[in-house]
Amino acid sequence: MKDYIEHRVIELANYIIDNNSTVRAAAKEFHISKSTVHKDVTERLQKLNSELSKNVSDILNVNKSERHIRGGIATKEKYKKLRTNT
């Protein structure tokens, strides 16, 4: 693995842990695709640092279990905003 990729993987992992971030938010922050973030923190990170990988995995599992709630809240806010504009 190239050095810049290893560096990005560790940076992503630390960002996700420090900010309790989602894959989407990390992708936006680093200006890369969600697919790249996901591949970095699930596959490449495991090869580089298994302890860090477990911590990131725990956060991503929590995010995955809460995503339906976030979606519902976003939809509620969207229609609430539409109702106040009309």
N, CA, C and O of each residue as an XYZ file, in Angstrom:
344
protein
N       0.845     -1.176      0.000
C       0.000      0.000      0.000
C       0.891      1.239      0.000
O       1.900      1.295      0.703
N       0.508      2.211     -0.784
C       1.306      3.433     -0.882
C       1.206      4.251      0.402
O       0.215      4.186      1.130
N       2.257      5.020      0.656
C       2.339      5.795      1.901
C       1.190      6.775      2.059
O       0.640      6.916      3.151
N       0.823      7.454      0.978
C      -0.245      8.453      1.100
C      -1.581      7.798      1.424
O      -2.422      8.404      2.087
N      -1.785      6.568      0.965
C      -3.024      5.854      1.288
C      -3.013      5.456      2.755
O      -4.016      5.621      3.449
N      -1.891      4.934      3.234
C      -1.781      4.577      4.651
C      -2.042      5.798      5.532
O      -2.751      5.711      6.535
N      -1.470      6.915      5.155
C      -1.658      8.150      5.919
C      -3.137      8.557      5.927
O      -3.673      8.930      6.971
N      -3.791      8.484      4.769
C      -5.209      8.847      4.662
C      -6.074      7.927      5.515
O      -7.009      8.380      6.175
N      -5.761      6.638      5.498
C      -6.541      5.660      6.264
C      -6.473      5.977      7.754
O      -7.498      5.979      8.436
N      -5.290      6.242      8.256
C      -5.122      6.566      9.685
C      -5.810      7.888     10.011
O      -6.460      8.010     11.049
N      -5.671      8.877      9.130
C      -6.331     10.176      9.336
C      -7.850     10.016      9.385
O      -8.514     10.597     10.243
N      -8.395      9.226      8.463
C      -9.839      8.980      8.440
C     -10.302      8.319      9.729
O     -11.299      8.719     10.330
N      -9.565      7.309     10.136
C      -9.940      6.577     11.355
C      -9.944      7.518     12.560
O     -10.881      7.508     13.359
N      -8.908      8.319     12.685
C      -8.844      9.253     13.811
C      -9.961     10.290     13.741
O     -10.527     10.665     14.768
N     -10.275     10.748     12.550
C     -11.361     11.722     12.387
C     -12.691     11.112     12.813
O     -13.460     11.743     13.538
N     -12.962      9.900     12.371
C     -14.222      9.235     12.708
C     -14.324      9.025     14.211
O     -15.386      9.239     14.796
N     -13.235      8.609     14.838
C     -13.250      8.374     16.287
C     -13.393      9.693     17.049
O     -14.214      9.795     17.960
N     -12.606     10.692     16.683
C     -12.621     11.971     17.410
C     -13.957     12.694     17.297
O     -14.401     13.340     18.246
N     -14.599     12.585     16.130
C     -15.836     13.332     15.894
C     -17.085     12.462     15.918
O     -18.191     12.948     15.682
N     -16.906     11.184     16.202
C     -18.037     10.243     16.195
C     -18.789     10.383     14.866
O     -20.017     10.460     14.828
N     -18.028     10.412     13.806
C     -18.508     10.783     12.487
C     -19.106      9.617     11.706
O     -18.824      8.449     11.977
N     -19.935      9.968     10.736
C     -20.458      8.982      9.798
C     -19.514      8.899      8.600
O     -18.647      9.755      8.419
N     -19.692      7.866      7.792
C     -18.900      7.712      6.575
C     -19.146      8.903      5.657
O     -18.211      9.436      5.059
N     -20.391      9.314      5.547
C     -20.746     10.434      4.677
C     -20.056     11.729      5.126
O     -19.529     12.467      4.294
N     -20.056     12.002      6.418
C     -19.428     13.218      6.933
C     -17.915     13.179      6.739
O     -17.303     14.195      6.408
N     -17.313     12.015      6.944
C     -15.863     11.882      6.745
C     -15.509     12.076      5.276
O     -14.509     12.717      4.953
N     -16.324     11.527      4.393
C     -16.080     11.681      2.955
C     -16.138     13.146      2.558
O     -15.321     13.620      1.768
N     -17.103     13.852      3.107
C     -17.249     15.279      2.798
C     -16.049     16.066      3.317
O     -15.535     16.946      2.626
N     -15.611     15.756      4.511
C     -14.485     16.456      5.131
C     -13.177     16.235      4.356
O     -12.379     17.160      4.206
N     -12.962     15.016      3.870
C     -11.715     14.683      3.190
C     -11.812     14.817      1.670
O     -10.837     14.574      0.959
N     -12.984     15.203      1.177
C     -13.209     15.389     -0.260
C     -12.917     14.124     -1.068
O     -12.269     14.166     -2.114
N     -13.414     13.002     -0.554
C     -13.306     11.729     -1.260
C     -14.671     11.053     -1.231
O     -15.575     11.514     -0.534
N     -14.828      9.971     -1.977
C     -16.126      9.308     -2.053
C     -16.412      8.478     -0.805
O     -15.501      8.077     -0.080
N     -17.699      8.233     -0.573
C     -18.104      7.385      0.550
C     -17.545      5.977      0.389
O     -17.179      5.328      1.369
N     -17.482      5.513     -0.851
C     -16.944      4.174     -1.123
C     -15.484      4.074     -0.703
O     -15.058      3.064     -0.142
N     -14.730      5.115     -0.973
C     -13.314      5.120     -0.591
C     -13.167      5.128      0.922
O     -12.342      4.397      1.472
N     -13.958      5.945      1.593
C     -13.907      5.987      3.057
C     -14.243      4.614      3.612
O     -13.545      4.107      4.490
N     -15.298      4.018      3.107
C     -15.725      2.717      3.615
C     -14.650      1.662      3.400
O     -14.355      0.884      4.307
N     -14.063      1.628      2.211
C     -13.004      0.658      1.919
C     -11.793      0.909      2.814
O     -11.183     -0.033      3.321
N     -11.450      2.183      3.004
C     -10.306      2.519      3.850
C     -10.501      2.043      5.286
O      -9.607      1.425      5.864
N     -11.659      2.328      5.859
C     -11.832      2.037      7.289
C     -12.285      0.606      7.576
O     -12.219      0.166      8.723
N     -12.741     -0.124      6.568
C     -13.130     -1.509      6.827
C     -12.065     -2.510      6.399
O     -11.799     -3.469      7.123
N     -11.455     -2.305      5.245
C     -10.474     -3.264      4.739
C      -9.034     -2.844      5.025
O      -8.280     -3.595      5.643
N      -8.659     -1.674      4.588
C      -7.258     -1.253      4.700
C      -6.835     -1.006      6.135
O      -5.707     -1.331      6.508
N      -7.708     -0.443      6.944
C      -7.367     -0.141      8.330
C      -7.099     -1.414      9.122
O      -6.227     -1.430      9.991
N      -7.830     -2.470      8.834
C      -7.638     -3.746      9.531
C      -6.202     -4.243      9.353
O      -5.617     -4.801     10.281
N      -5.641     -4.042      8.173
C      -4.268     -4.486      7.899
C      -3.232     -3.598      8.587
O      -2.139     -4.053      8.923
N      -3.584     -2.335      8.792
C      -2.629     -1.386      9.370
C      -2.663     -1.344     10.896
O      -1.618     -1.330     11.545
N      -3.862     -1.325     11.460
C      -3.986     -1.151     12.913
C      -5.306     -1.770     13.366
O      -6.362     -1.154     13.223
N      -5.253     -2.968     13.904
C      -6.479     -3.685     14.263
C      -7.216     -3.047     15.441
O      -8.444     -3.107     15.506
N      -6.487     -2.442     16.363
C      -7.122     -1.777     17.509
C      -7.940     -0.569     17.045
O      -9.087     -0.390     17.454
N      -7.349      0.237     16.208
C      -8.035      1.405     15.646
C      -9.231      0.949     14.813
O     -10.292      1.573     14.834
N      -9.044     -0.142     14.085
C     -10.108     -0.685     13.250
C     -11.319     -1.086     14.087
O     -12.459     -0.853     13.686
N     -11.073     -1.681     15.238
C     -12.184     -2.090     16.106
C     -12.944     -0.872     16.627
O     -14.174     -0.877     16.679
N     -12.214      0.161     17.007
C     -12.868      1.383     17.498
C     -13.736      2.030     16.421
O     -14.861      2.452     16.691
N     -13.210      2.104     15.204
C     -13.973      2.686     14.093
C     -15.184      1.813     13.795
O     -16.280      2.322     13.560
N     -14.987      0.516     13.804
C     -16.078     -0.414     13.520
C     -17.218     -0.252     14.522
O     -18.390     -0.296     14.148
N     -16.878     -0.066     15.779
C     -17.906      0.136     16.811
C     -18.729      1.393     16.515
O     -19.955      1.377     16.626
N     -18.058      2.469     16.143
C     -18.753      3.722     15.829
C     -19.638      3.554     14.600
O     -20.785      4.001     14.594
N     -19.110      2.910     13.559
C     -19.891      2.721     12.336
C     -21.102      1.821     12.578
O     -22.151      2.018     11.965
N     -20.965      0.838     13.463
C     -22.107     -0.021     13.787
C     -23.206      0.753     14.508
O     -24.390      0.536     14.251
N     -22.822      1.650     15.405
C     -23.808      2.497     16.084
C     -24.500      3.393     15.059
O     -25.723      3.534     15.075
N     -23.707      3.999     14.164
C     -24.281      4.864     13.129
C     -25.255      4.089     12.247
O     -26.313      4.597     11.877
N     -24.888      2.863     11.919
C     -25.747      2.042     11.067
C     -27.066      1.720     11.772
O     -28.126      1.701     11.146
N     -26.988      1.469     13.066
C     -28.208      1.133     13.798
C     -29.116      2.349     13.999
O     -30.313      2.194     14.242
N     -28.558      3.549     13.899
C     -29.344      4.770     14.109
C     -29.762      5.454     12.812
O     -30.472      6.457     12.860
N     -29.350      4.952     11.670
C     -29.578      5.690     10.430
C     -31.050      5.858     10.094
O     -31.428      6.873      9.508
N     -31.893      4.894     10.446
C     -33.318      5.042     10.155
C     -33.932      6.175     10.981
O     -34.870      6.839     10.541
N     -33.400      6.381     12.164
C     -33.891      7.467     13.020
C     -33.489      8.822     12.427
O     -34.291      9.753     12.363
N     -32.224      8.905     11.994
C     -31.752     10.152     11.381
C     -32.551     10.483     10.125
O     -32.884     11.642      9.877
N     -32.854      9.459      9.339
C     -33.638      9.660      8.123
C     -35.025     10.188      8.432
O     -35.526     11.077      7.745
N     -35.643      9.642      9.463
C     -36.971     10.100      9.867
C     -36.956     11.538     10.342
O     -37.858     12.314     10.026
N     -35.940     11.887     11.094
C     -35.818     13.261     11.591
C     -35.604     14.222     10.427
O     -36.198     15.300     10.392
N     -34.754     13.834      9.474
C     -34.494     14.691      8.309
C     -35.771     14.899      7.499
O     -36.044     16.011      7.050
N     -36.550     13.843      7.311
C     -37.802     13.952      6.564
C     -38.786     14.853      7.293
O     -39.456     15.681      6.676
N     -38.869     14.689      8.599
C     -39.756     15.523      9.400
C     -39.382     17.000      9.272
O     -40.253     17.851      9.093
N     -38.093     17.299      9.363
C     -37.627     18.678      9.228
C     -37.898     19.233      7.832
O     -38.254     20.401      7.678
N     -37.727     18.391      6.822
C     -37.961     18.820      5.447
C     -39.406     19.274      5.269
O     -39.655     20.346      4.716
N     -40.364     18.464      5.735
C     -41.770     18.805      5.551
C     -42.209     19.933      6.476
O     -43.114     20.698      6.141
N     -41.583     20.037      7.613
C     -41.866     21.140      8.524
C     -41.439     22.466      7.864
O     -42.142     23.473      7.955
N     -40.281     22.441      7.206
C     -39.777     23.617      6.517
C     -40.665     23.976      5.332
O     -40.948     25.151      5.098
N     -41.105     22.968      4.586
C     -41.997     23.207      3.460
C     -43.327     23.809      3.913
O     -43.867     24.692      3.245
N     -43.849     23.344      5.027
C     -45.124     23.827      5.545
C     -45.041     25.278      5.974
O     -46.003     26.028      5.811
N     -43.904     25.685      6.522
C     -43.767     27.080      6.979
C     -43.521     28.033      5.826
O     -43.786     29.228      5.956
N     -43.019     27.535      4.692
C     -42.752     28.395      3.534
C     -44.000     28.672      2.706
O     -44.000     29.607      1.906
N     -45.052     27.899      2.872
C     -46.267     28.111      2.057
C     -47.305     28.905      2.763
O     -48.373     29.160      2.205
